[in-house]
Amino acid sequence: MKTLPLEKALTFIEPGPLTLVTTFDGKKPNVMTISWTAALDFNQHILLVTGPWNYSFDALLKTKECVVCLPGPALLKKAVQVGMISGETEDKFKKLRIKTYPAKKVKAPLLAGCVACLECRVTDYIKKYGFVILQVMEVWHNERCRDKRLVHAVGDGTFTADGEHFNLRALMKEKLPPGL
Ligand SMILES: Cc1cc2nc3c(=O)[nH]c(=O)nc-3n(C[C@H](O)[C@H](O)[C@H](O)COP(=O)(O)O)c2cc1C
């Protein structure tokens, strides 16, 4: 083995899936790309890492609502484009031709073509780390999406898609809560 620069550390601790997070500020919807995501427990709490450098952040904290959408490989390029411009100056839905649908429990929209969309409310914000803790309230799954692999940002501008699926459910039986 040989050592690598410290910055390379995060490329090995690959975070959760790449997400597209929609918000609604009361006037218009917006969407941002978030790759720093994690599941926190079995009670539908999930984590996003973000902050005031994003225009969406204000709406996220004020409305305490968002939709976390999971793009598959077909939407990867668009997901990166979403993260390269700001809703402060651009209508990303128009510019990038992203279709939306109304959500059930929040005002932020669902994104067409995604593998799944999670309607969420913000339960906590830990400023020091930019941790936004979300409670998922509604789960949408797109059965028509042909390639349902989730995509992951490595952290250096490259991406991976989920690969081989291993079923070790029998081995984990005692640790899996009902419904999973
Ligand atoms: C691949 C990718 C991943 C990103 N991940 C994050 C992230 O985890 N947290 C974050 O705050 N910003 C992240 N960004 C940056 C925001 O998506 C970007 O600043 C976006 O333009 C914010 O949009 P807004 O200003 O309309 O809210 C990412 C951008 C890209 C391209």
The ligand as an ORCA input file, in Angstrom:
! r2SCAN-3c Opt
* xyz 0 1
  C     -22.521     16.373     -8.342
  C     -22.847     17.490     -7.391
  C     -23.032     17.223     -6.043
  C     -23.338     18.240     -5.130
  N     -23.497     17.936     -3.814
  C     -23.771     18.911     -2.924
  C     -23.934     18.605     -1.543
  O     -23.850     17.460     -1.106
  N     -24.204     19.644     -0.708
  C     -24.334     20.930     -1.146
  O     -24.597     21.826     -0.334
  N     -24.176     21.253     -2.447
  C     -23.910     20.271     -3.348
  N     -23.767     20.575     -4.678
  C     -23.882     21.961     -5.099
  C     -25.312     22.435     -5.321
  O     -26.104     21.489     -5.985
  C     -25.238     23.724     -6.155
  O     -24.604     24.724     -5.411
  C     -26.585     24.187     -6.683
  O     -26.330     25.023     -7.747
  C     -27.426     24.905     -5.662
  O     -28.588     25.367     -6.296
  P     -29.447     26.578     -5.737
  O     -28.498     27.755     -5.565
  O     -30.466     26.809     -6.800
  O     -30.022     26.122     -4.444
  C     -23.474     19.578     -5.604
  C     -23.289     19.858     -6.960
  C     -22.992     18.832     -7.859
  C     -22.800     19.146     -9.316
*
